[in-house]
Amino acid sequence: MAQQATWIWYPGDFEVWLGNIFNNRRTERGAMFPPFWKQDSHYPTVAFEKDVELEADDQLELTAEGQYNMAVDGKLQTSLTIPRGRHHLSIKVWNQATPPALFVRGATIRTDATWLATYEDKIWIDENGTAHGSGLYVPVGHWQFDSPDTPPSGYHLERRPLRPVACERIDSRRTLYDFGREVFGYLRLFNQEGRISVCYGESREEALDADYCETLDRLDPNNREPDSKAFRYVTVTCDDAGASYDDVWMEFEYTPFDAGRSGDFRCSDELVNRIWQVAAYTLDLTTREFFMDGIKRDRWTWSGDAIQSYLMNYYLRFDTECVKRTIRQLRGKDPVTAHVNTIMDYTFYWFKSIYDYYMYTADKDFVREMWPRMVSLMDYVERRLDIDGMAQGQPDDWIFVDWVDFPMHKRGTLCFEQILLMKALETMALCAKLLGHKSDYRIKAEQLRNRIKQTFWSYERKAYLHAIEDGRMNPQVTKFPNMFAILYGLAYEEERQEIMRSVMLNPDIPAITTPYMRFYELETLCLDQRHVEVLSEMRQYWGGMLDEGATTFWEKYVPSEQGRQHLAMYGRPYGKSLCHAWGAAPLYLLGRYFLGVRPTKPGYEEFEVRPVLGDLEWMEGTVPTPFGTIHVEVNRHHVSVLSTGGNGSLVVGERRIAIEPGRELSVDY
């Protein structure tokens, strides 16, 4: 029986096209604000091909996004009846505005993942990436568009109406509306007359400050439908003497999810429960067509932000399609002319995200799809290395690492960047082995590993030093390279213990103030079995944001700041994003290191449950997997696990006990 028909397109083109729309929605005070990196375009002409063998004539239903022609065995034809026998079908689609896409449904012939596509560059590539000359044919891109009435270009998120929970008359012209918590969507005014201004704010202060609010709309009779915005509060101002409106509401925009296959977490500490719930809402708001950073300001896809969103997502919604879309969109097309997002560290994270995805899903086909672009991106990286094989920032690069409140040079040869590069090379080696390709990436990774140790490790400081600048070592010690030396396996056990004492637990080392790097800092503490300290940090840091009235977690939080200082960033009074994806780190930490669930073979074919209570009395939670869920319940005397698939092991102290699918395991200790 034939597979269900689906829309098909050239792989990656849908994500490139949709990403351009997505990344260009950002505005600042009414002006559009495009991203500052290269934006690729879809291929306007694509040929789709398929060899078929029919036992009877097949009458096709054919729908294309664009103009098309069809050839059967090399001959153009207008009839949609394909005669019985063996045939080669070729359908060319041209569309300058949206990605050429095709939907074919017949009794036997149906568009699905088995079709091939080419953009006519005259180089044929087989499934192993081998060039044969004459036409680049690759397996088509396809996704959940399974009806001729749902073409890819019509993709949109879900919407539902939402009303404010309170309103306050500020003066004769201005009214402030409060939607109760951070929201994202389209503000709507009923029966608007005259010119009206809308000032949006994630805080009350921002919404009331028409001079400095980050986003605003000026609505007149010809512009009454604002684009999507992020806000909790809005101030609606009647600019004309006769301006008026009857009511205010919004269309809340969201990505739907399957609650039955979602993660959850509850424990004996209500503050930790609140932190998990707000983190989940934060990630849900930033999970859109792609994983975005913050919903108010940037509204862009950033690779460093996204790799954390992927990991959190694996413990919350397991939305693998959004992961793949984001990875494809971030990579874009060849030729490579700059780092991902122009940031060197973000390129290195991009490589790792692919193997992370494979470990959680076992989706080898996606790794195979991305492999050619992994190779060309790594070629770009290697062309820019110095004579010692290390990465240095070039004039056209951005070296990010983190937003820091202390002096930290970001030029020269940074130890932090070399550790990320080492991990990227190791990822290339793993993916090459998975796909059966010969490579020397493992050798290069080992060579770099040795170079990093010889160059940056200080036996005196018991730490990895900061950077080589102008031929000299900058002896500054920060947490960044040292915690990644632990997380990415550079530090041996003795080094790891020394780093924990001399750096990670040393109060004289500058503190990390962004949730972005606290993600990795707390993961490092979890690996050192410091779960009680992690819970304490979680309560103080994320709980501190809740004490300040947060309904979603922020881009940055400095506990010593007061009042409006919490809203400022980038030299702007309301520049900080108060709903930022990397603020949702507790989702990953609680699922991975407290419930203790992780795949030990790709796609949870085998997995481990190693629960740790810390100072909690009890906890329970669910982790989504490709086959369903793993549910864990733990208290001081008992643990139970129920998994709907896979072969698992429960680790309690020195005991390792097999978990059978569909059968609850209960253990006293």
N, C-alpha and C positions, 0 to 999 in steps of 0.2 A: 504493500500500500504506500502511496506517495506521501511524503512529509507534508505538513501544513505549509502553505505558501506564506512567504514573508517578504517585505521590502528588502532589496539589496542595493548596495552602493559600493564605491571604491573604499577600501578599508581606511579608516581615519578621517575621511573627508567630511562625514557628518559632524564629527567632533570639532574639526577645524572650523567649519562654517558656523556651528552653534556657538563655539567658543568666541568667535569674533563678535557675535551679537551679545553674548554674555558679558565679555570683558569691556564692551563699549557702552554699557548701561550706566557706568559710574558718572555721577555729576558732582560738581562742587558749586553750590549756590546758583543753581540753574544752568550752569555751563557744562557741556559734556567734557569728559576727561578720559581720553583713551589711554591704554597701557603704553609704557615706554619701551616695549620690546617689539621685535619683528612679528608681524601677524601674517601668517600664510593664508592661501586661498585654496579652495577646492579645485580639482581638475574639471574644466568645463565639458570635456568630451570623454566619455567612458564607454568601452565596449564590454558587454557581458556575454560570456560564451558557455556552452554546455553541450556535451555529446549525449544523445538520447537514443534509446531503442524502444520502439513502440510496437505493441502487438495489434493495435488498431489505430485508426485515425484519431487525432486528439484536437479538439476544438479549444483554442486558448482564449482566456480573458486576459487582456494586457493593458496595464496602466503604467504610464511613465511620468516622472517629474522632469519635463523637458520634451523637446522634439526628438523623434527616434526613427530609425529604420530597422528592418529585420531581414537577415539573410539566412537562408536554409541551404546548407551545403555550398556556400559561396555565392548563391544567387539571391538577389533582392526579391522580396515578395511582399505584397500587401495583404494577402489572405492570412487569416489567423488559424487556418486548418493545417495541421502538420500530418502528412500521410504516414501510414504504418511503415516500419522499417527503421534502419539506423540512419541518424542524421546528425549534422553539426549545426547548432543554432548560434547565431551571432546577432545581438541586438545592441546597436549603438545609440546612446542618448546624449544629447547636448543640452546644457542648461547653464547659462552664465550667472544666474541669480542665486540658485540653490543647488546643492549637490545632485548631479544626475542620479536618479534612482529608478528602480524597476520593480514592478509587481506582476508576476505571471501566474495564472492559475488555470490548470487544465485537469483532465482526468489522470494524467501521468506526469506531465511536465509542470513543475512548479518551482518558482524561485526559492532557493534556500541556500545554506552555507556551502553546498557542493558546487555552486557555479564559480567561474573564474572571472576576473575583471582585469582590464588593462587601460592605461591612459595613453596608449599608443606611443611609447618611447622607443619601441623597436628593440628592447632587450627583454627576452623571456627569462623568467626566474621560476624554478620549480620549488616544491615544498621544502627542499633542503637549502634553498638560497643559492643554488648553482645557476650561473648565467649561461644561457644557450644561444643568445643572439636572436633578435627579432620578436619584440612584443612583451612588455612586463605584465605577466599574468599572475595574479595572486588570488587566494580565496577571498570572496567578497566580504564586505562588512554587512552585518545584519543584526537586528535587535528586535524588540517586541512589537514591531509594526506589522500586524498580521491581517490587515484588511485594506482593500483599495481605497477605502474612505479615511484611512489614517496614515497619510504619507509622512515621511520623516520631517519634512519642512513644517508640518503642522504640530510638531511636538510642543507640549506646554505642561507646566505643573498644574496640580489641582488647586481649586480655589473654593473658599466658603465665606459667607458673610460674617462679619464680626462688628459688634458695636462697642463704643467706649463705655467704660464702667462709671465714669464721672465727668462732669464738665463744670467749668468755673468761669464766670463772667469777669474778665479782667478790667475792661472799661467799655464804653459805649460802642467801640469798634472791634474789640478783641475778645475771643473766647478760647479758653484752654481746655482741650479734651485729653482725658487720660484713658488709655486702653488697658491699664492694669499691669501689664508686663510688656517686655519687648515683643514687637510683632514685625512682620514683613509682608508688604503687599501694596494694594492700590487704594488710596484714599478716595472716597466718593462724597460729593455734596449734592443733595437733592435740590432741584429747582433753583439753581444758581442764577442770579441776576447781577450784572455789572462785574467790575474787576475785584478779585479777591486774592489775597496772599496767604500762603500756608507755610508756616515755619515748623520744621520737624525737629524733634529732639529725643535722644535716648534718655535725657534727663529733663526735668522740669526747667532747670536753668537754661538749657540750650533752646528749648522750644519757645521760651519767652524773650530770647535775645535775637531780635531780627537782624541786628548788625553783624553778628558773628556765628549764627547757627550754620552748621556744615551743609545742610540741604534745605532748600526751600523751593516753592513753586509760586509762580505768578499766573493766576488763571483769569482769562478774559473770555468773552463769548465765543471766541474761536479756539480756545484751549482749555477745555473743562475736564479732561481726563488725564490726571497726572500718571506718570510712569511709576513703577514699583519703588518703594522707599522703605527704610527701616526706621522704626521709631517706637517709643512708648507714648510720648506726648505730642500733640500738635496744637499750635496756636493758629486759629483761623481769623484773619483780619479783613474787614470790609474796607477796601481802598477807596471806592467811590461813595459819594454821598448817598446814592440810591442803591448801592450794592446790598444783596441779601441772599439768604439760602434758608432752606427749611430744616435740614437735618444733616448729620455727619455720620458716616459709617465707613467700613473698609471691606475690600475683598482680600481676605487672608490667603496668601499663596504658600503652598507647602508641597513637599514630596511625600506621597503616601507610603505607608509601610505595612507589613504584615505583623500584627501584634502577636500572633501565634508563633512567629519565628524571630522574635526580638529578645534582646537581653534585658535582664532586670536585676535589681540588687536591693536587699533590705537587711538591716542589722539592728543590734541592740542600741545603737547610738542614733538618735533622731537627727542630730546635726549632720552626721555622715549621710543619712538617708536624704536629707534636703540637698546636700552637695551633689549626690548622684543624680537626683531628679533635675536639678538646675543644669547640671552638665549635659544630661540627655536632651533637654530642651535646647540648650546652646548648640549642640551638634545637629539636631534636627533642623534648626533654623539656617544653619550654614551648609546643609546638605541640599543642594538645589540641582540644576542641570549638571553641575559639577560641584566638587567640594570647594567652597570659597573661603576666604580668610575671615573678614568681618562683614557683616551685612549692611553697615551704614556707610563706611567710607570707601575702602578700596573696591570691594565687590569683585575681586579678581581671583584667578587661580594662581597660587604660589606653591612651588614644589616643596619647600621646607614646611609650610603649613600643612600641605596636603598629606604628606607621609604620616603625620600624626593623626590626621582625620581618618585615614585608612585604618590605622591600628585601632582607634577608638570605635570606628564603625564595625570592625570585626567582632567587637564585644557588645554592640548595641543593635544594629539593624541588619548587618551582613548584606549591605547593598553592593553587590559585586559589580553590577552594571555601572554604577556611578564611579566606582574605583577605576574601571577600565576606561570610561569616558574621560576621566580627568587625566589619567596617565597618557592617553593618546593626545589629548588637547595640549598638554604641557610640552610634549615632545615636538609636535608640529611636523614639518616636512624637511627633507633634505633639499639643498645643501645646508649644513650647519654653519652658521655665521656668528653665533654668540652662545653663551651659556644659557641654560634654561632660566627664564626670567632675568637674564643677564648676570645672574649670581652664581659664582663658581661652586659654593657649597650646595646650592640647590640642584645643580647638575648631578653631583655625587649622590644626593638623596634619591634622585629620580631612578638611578640604577637599582639601588637597594629596594625601592618600592615594588619593583617587578618580582623579585624573588620572594619578598614578603607575601605578595598576592598569591604566588604559586603555593607557598607553604600553607596558607589558609584555605585554598580552593582546589588545588591539584589541577588547575586549568593549564595544561601544557600547551594547548593551542594558542592561548594568548601570548605565552612566552615566545612561541615560534613566530607569531605575527610581529612581535616587537623586536625580534632579534636583529634584523637588518638595521633598524634605527638605533639599536643599542650599539652595534658595531660602528656605524658612522659617527655617532656622538662620541664614543670612546676614541675613535681616530682623531677627532677634533681636539679632545682633551690631551691626547698624547703628543700631538704636534706642538702644543704650547708648554710642555714640560721643560725644565732646565736640564743642563748636562748631567745632573745627578738623578734625573727622573722624578723630580719633585714639582709640585704645582705652585706657581707664583701668580699673583694677580697681575694681569696686563692692564694697560690704560683704559681699555674698554670693558673691564670686568668690575663687578661690584662684589666685594668681600663682605659678607653680612655677619655671620656668626650669631650675633644677638644684639638687641638694643641694650646698651650697658650704661650704668651711671658712674663708671670709673674710667680712668684713662686706659685704653687698650688699643695699641696700634694694630691696624689691619693692612699693613703692607709688608712686602718681603715674602719670606717662606714661612708660613704659619704652620705650626705643628698640628693644629686642629684640622686644617685643610688636608694635610698628608694622611691623617688617620681616616678621613672620609674617602679620600682617593683610594687608599688601601682596601677599604670595604667595597668600593665600587669595582675594583679589579677582581676581588674575590667573588663578587656577584657575577661578573662576566664569566669567570671560570666555572662557576656552578651552572649557569645557564648553558654554556657551551657543552658541558658534559651531559646535561639533561637532554639536549637536542642532538647529541652525537657529533658535535663539531670538534675538530682538533684546534687547540689554541695554546698560546703561551701566557695566558692571563694569570694562571696560578703562579708561574715562575716570577712574573713581574710583581705580583702582590707580595710574594715572599721577599723579593729583593727590596721592595719599598719598606716592608715591615722591619727588616734588619737596619735599613738606613735611618728610619725614624728613631729606633732605639739608640743607635750609635750617635745620632746627631742631637737629639733633644732630651734624652734621659739624663737627669742630674742625680748622681749617687749622693751628693751632698744634700740637696734639697728633697730627695726622695719624691721627685715629681718630674713631669714632662714640662720643659720650659716653653716659653711663648713662641718665639720666632727668630729667624735670622734676618737682620736688617742691615743693609749696606755692608755685608760681609761679617757682621758681628752678631753674637747671640744676644737677643733681648731676654734678660733673665727673669722677666715677670712671670709669675705663676698664677694661673686662673683655673677655674674648675673645668672650663670647656674641653681642652684636649685631654685632661686627666680622666674625666668621667667617660669620655668616648673611648679612651684606651681600655677601660673596663668593659663598657657595653659592647664594643666591637672586637673584643678578644685580643687586643694588642698586649695588654698587661698580663704577665704570668702571675700565678697565685701569690708569690712573695711580693711582687711589685704591686699587685692589687691591694694587699693589706697595707703596704707602705703608703700608697696613694690615699687610701681611706683615712689613715691617721694624719698624714702631712697636708692633705688638701681638702678632701670632702668634709671632714669633721673638724677642720681647723677654722676657728672663728676669725683669724686674721686674714684669711683669703676673702676677697671681695664677694659679697653675696649676690646671688642671681635674683633679679626682680621681675622677670617676665614668666608667665605660665609656659611660654614656649620652651625655655631651657629648664624650667622646674620639672617639666615632663621627664627629661632625661636625668636630672639630678635625683629625683625621687625614685626613678627606676633603678638607678645605681644603688641607692640605699636599700631597696628591696632585694637586690641581688646579694647584698651584704647581710640579709636577714634582719634588717632594722625596721620591721613593720610597725612597731610601736611609735618610733620616731616619725615614720611616714604619716601615720594617722594624726599625730600631733601637728605636723606641718600642714596637713590637709585641713585640719580644723582651724588652724590659725590663718592660713593664707586664703583658702577658698571660703572658709567661714567668715574671714574678715571682710571679704567682698559682700557676703550676704548681710553682714552687720551694717554695711554702708548702703543697703537697700537694693543690691543687685538682683535682678530677675534672670539674668544670663551672665556668663562669666566674661571677664574683660581681657583686653589685649595686654594690659600691664597693670600691676597693682603694687604699690609701695605703701606698706602699712603706716609709715610715719607721716604720710601726707594727710592733709585735712581738707574737708569741704570741697571747693571747686578745684583744688589741686588734683583730685582724682579724675577730673574730666579732661585735663589738659595733656597734650602731647604734640610733638613736632612744632613747638612754638605757637600753637593755636589753642585757644581756651577750651575748645570742645573737640580737639583733634583725636582723642583716644576713642577707640572702638569699644563699646560696652557689651558687645556680643561678638566674640572672636573665637574661631574654631579651636585654636590651641589652648583656650581656657578650659576645655572639656576633658583635660587629662585624667581626672579621677575615673572616668569610664574604663579606660585601659588599665590603670593601676589596680583598681578593685577587681576587675575581671581576671586579669592575667596573674596578679601576684597575691591577691587575698583569696578569691575563689580558687585561684591556682590552676586555671584551665589553659592548656596550650597544645597545639598539634605537635606531635613528634615525628609524624610522617605527613606528606602533603595531603591536604584536604581532610584532615582528621581521620585518615585511614587508621592511624594509631594516635592516641593522645594521652596526656597525663593530667591528672587532677591532684594538685599538691596544696591543699587549703592551709591558710595561716590566719588565725584570728587576730593576732596582735593583742591589743587590750580590749577587744570586743568580747562580749559574753556569747553572742551567737550571730550568725549571718546565714542568709540563703540567697541564691541567685541563679539565673539562667544565662547560658552563653549560647548564641546561635552558631550553627555549623552548616556545612553543605547538606547534611542528611537530616537536619532538624535542630535539636537542642540538647544541651547537657545541663541538667539541673543538679545543684549542689546545696545541701543543708548541713550546717556545722554548728555544734556548740562545744562546751568544754569537755564533754564526755562522749560525744557521738558524732559521726559523720555519715551521710547517706548521699548516694549519687545515682541518678537515673539518666541514661543516655539512649537516644533513639537510633543510634547507629555507631559504626566504628568500633575499634578494639582499644579499650582504655586501660589505664592503670591508676589506681588510687594509691598515693604515697602518704602514709601516716607514720611519722617517726622513721624507724628503720624498716617498716613493713611496706611491701609493694603487693597490692591485691588487684587481681584482674576484674575489669568492669565489662560485663556482658551486655550487648545491646538489648534494650527493651526489658531489662530485668534490674530492679532496684537493688543496689548494694548498700547494706547497712553494716557499720562497723563501730563497735564500742572501743574506747581506749582510756 
